[in-house]
Amino acid sequence: MCHGANVAFVELARAGAITCGAAMVPCPWFPEIATAAAAEPGLDLGVHLTLTSEWSGYRWGPVSAEGRRLADRDGYFPRTVPDLRARLDIGAAEAELRAQIERAMAMGIRPTHLDTHMGACLVPELRAVYLRLGRDYRLPVLLPRAFGQYVGALNMGARPEGDAAAYAGLLEATGQPQIDEFRMTPGVGSAEVEPAYRALLTTVEPGVTFVALHCNAPGDIEAIVPPRAHWRTDEYALFGAGAPAGWMAGAGVIPIGMRVIRIRPGTATLLG
């Protein structure tokens, strides 16, 4: 999303402290992470498909002409997923998302997966587009089985009656790999960091858990989101110090990235 996030990702990925990340193509600092990924193709980096822009003083807009139909009056993406849904043009959204993937690849990123900023691509109106992108680019997409848990962590707006069953049917029908559980940055005070993250990482059930982190080196995030910047800088410091790896090892939790999901073990066949 920003320079500090790029710094944190590259540093922590090189150290083996985190396993993968996803780049936000419309953001002003995207060229920096694209340059790093082009120079270091071993980085496990996907595309964080983006149709919203939530902060007040640091915003981004569409990368395609079609995507401008989704923009607010200032030319930026809507701030929330419900705002996006209120003005949604599905054709424009698909064109914009394709443009983001194409730009990422043109600038040197070899994506390992697709996921979605603020859950936007998993709203009912865009799920078919999201899955089509995964199939067309032969990439796994983030599909949490525990959808209620995912929705509970994000403001995705109202779900129509029967949507839980519709989503379950989608999971049944798709050939895409799925994760069992979704967790994310706990957002706690600095004094609570160690117990909160220890619980986050060591109490997972058997299966595959996707943990969405937001590590950020200090320097710019404090201006972007002043009240909560420490959530991200504390996370960066914790993972940089290496303690989470020891906690997971002790609990029998095995960290994996998205690259191993993209390619079936023992073959060179891409999923999708």
N, C-alpha and C positions, 0 to 999 in steps of 0.2 A: 504493500500500500504506500509506503514512504521509504525514505532513505534509511531510517533506523531499522525498519523491518527487513530491508535487504541486507544490511550489515549483520543483523542477528541471524538471519537464515543461513547465509554463507558460512559464517563463523561456526555456528552450532552444527550445521550439516557436515562440515569438514571434520569436526571433532567427534562426530558420531553421537552427539547428544540429542539430536532429533533425526527423524528418518526421512521426512519428505516435506514439501511445501507446495504452495500454489500462487502463481503470479496474477496480479490484477492488471490486465492490459490497458484499461483506460486511464490508470493513475499516472500523475506526472512523473513519478520516479520509475516507471516501468522500464525505460531503456537501460537503466543501470543494472537491473537484475537480468535482463535479456543478454546484456554484454557478458555478465558473469557466467550465465548458463552456457552461452556459446563457447566461452573459453574453457569451461569445465563440464563437459557433457555427462560426467558421472553424477551430477547433482540430480536428485529425484524431485523433479519439479513439474507440477501440472498447471492447468489454467483455471483460475478462480473466476468462473463466468460471472460477469458483473452487469447488473441492470439498475442498481441503486447507489446513491451517494449520500451518506448519512450525516457527515459532520457539518458544522456551520461555517468554518473558515477555510476548509481544505476540501475541495470538491472536484469531481471529474464528470465528464460527459461522454456521449457516444463516439465511437471511432469510425462509424459508417454513416453515409448519408441517410440510409433507411432508418437507422437508430435515432435520428433526430426527432422522429415522430413520437418517441418515448420521453423526450426531454421536457423539463419544466420551463417556465417562462424565462428563466435565466440561462437556459441552454444546458443545464446539468441533468443527470438522472434524478428521478424522484428520491426523496429522503427515506421513505419507508416502503416495504413490500405492499402494504395495502394501498398506498398512493400509486405505486406502479400498476397494480391490478386495476385501479379505477380508470387509468388512461391506456390500458394495455392494447397494443396492436400486435397480434401474434406473429404475423408475417414480418413486421419490423423487428420484433425481438429475435426471431430466428436469424434474420440477416445480420443483425448486430452481433449476435453470439458467434456466428460463423466468421465474421470479420475479426473478432477478437482472437479466435483460434488461429486463423490464417496469419494474422500479424505476429502472433507469438512465434509461429514456426518460421516465418520469413525473417525474423530477427534472431534466429539461432536457437530457440528453445525446442527441445524434442519432448513434447509433453508425455508424462507417464499416466495422466488421468485428467478427468474433469470434475470439478466440484462447483459450488454455487454460493455466491456472496449473499448472506442474510437469508438463505433458503429460497431465493426468488425462483429458481428453476424447478422447484418441487411444489409450487402451487398447482392446483388442478389444471389450470389453463395452459401450463408450459411443460408438463411432464412428458408429453409425446415429443415435443421439440428436443428436450433434454436427452431422452433416450435415442432419438434419431441422430443427434450429434455424436453420441457415443458410438453408435453403429457405423456412421459414415466415416468417422476418424479412427475407428477401431481402438477406442480407449474406454477403460472402465469409468463409470460415473458414480458419484457418491449416492448410494441408495440405502438408507438406514432402515432395517426391519422395524426397530422400535420407533415408529414414526411419531407416536404421541410424545415420546421423550424429546425427539427432535423439534417438534412444533412447540413444545413447552419451553425450549431454550431460545426460540426466535419468534418475533412478531410477524407471522405470515398472513394474518387476517382470517376472515371467516372461512370455514370449510363447509361445503354443502352437505346435506343429509346423505348418508351412505358413503361418504368419502373414505372412511376407514376401510370399508370393504372394497372400494374401488382401488385403493392403493395396494391392499393385500393382493388383489387380482393382478395388478401390474407386476408386483414382485414375482408372482407365480408364473406369469407369462414371459417375462424377459429372460434372455440368456445372460444378462449382466451379473457379475458377482455382487454380493450384497454384504453389508456389515451388520452385525447383530446389535451393537449398542453404539450410541453417540454420546460423547462427553466433550466439554469445552472448558476453556479458561474459567476458573471458579470465581474470580473477581472478589478477592478478600483483602483485608487490610494487611499491611506489611508484616505485622506480628503474627499473622495466622498463616503465612505462606507455607511453611514446612508441613504442618499437619494437613492442610487442605490438599496440597499436591500429593502427599503420600497416600491419602485416601483416594484421590482421583485416579491414581495410577496403579494401585495395588489391590483394589476391591472389585476389579472387573470379573465378570462371569466367564466361564469357558466359552470360546468363540473368538470373533474378531471385533474389537472395539476401535472406533475411530475417535481420536482425541484431537480436537481442534484447538491448537495453541495460537497465541498472538504475541510471540516474543518480539521485543523491540529494544534496540540499543538506545540509550538516552541521547537527547539532543534535539529531536524535532517533535516527538509524540507529545511532549509536555505542552506544546503550543496547539496541537491538533485537538487533543481531548484532555484539557487540564485536570478536571476532577478525578479522572480514572487512569491517567498515564502510568501511575505506579503499578497497576495490574500487569502491564506489559513489560515494564522495565524490571520489576521484581521477578517475573517469569524468566526473562532473559538471564538475569544474574543467577537464578537457581539452576537452570539447565546448564549454564556455562560452568558452574562449579562442580557439576557431575553427580550430585547426590541422587537425582531421580534414577539414573542407570543402576545404582546399587540397590535402591528400593525395589525396582522391578525384578532384578535378578534374584533377590531374596524371596520374592513372592512367586517366582516361577512364571513371570510375565515376559513374553518374548516380543521385543519391538521389531516391527517390520515396516517397510515403506510401501508405496503404491507400485513401484517398479516390479516387485515380485508378484503382484496381483495382475499386472498388465500382461505378463508372459507366463503361461502355464509352466509349472516346474517340469523340467526335462524335455521341453519342446521349445521351438521358436515361433509357436502359433500365438498371435495376438488374440486377446479376448475381444468379443464384440460381435 
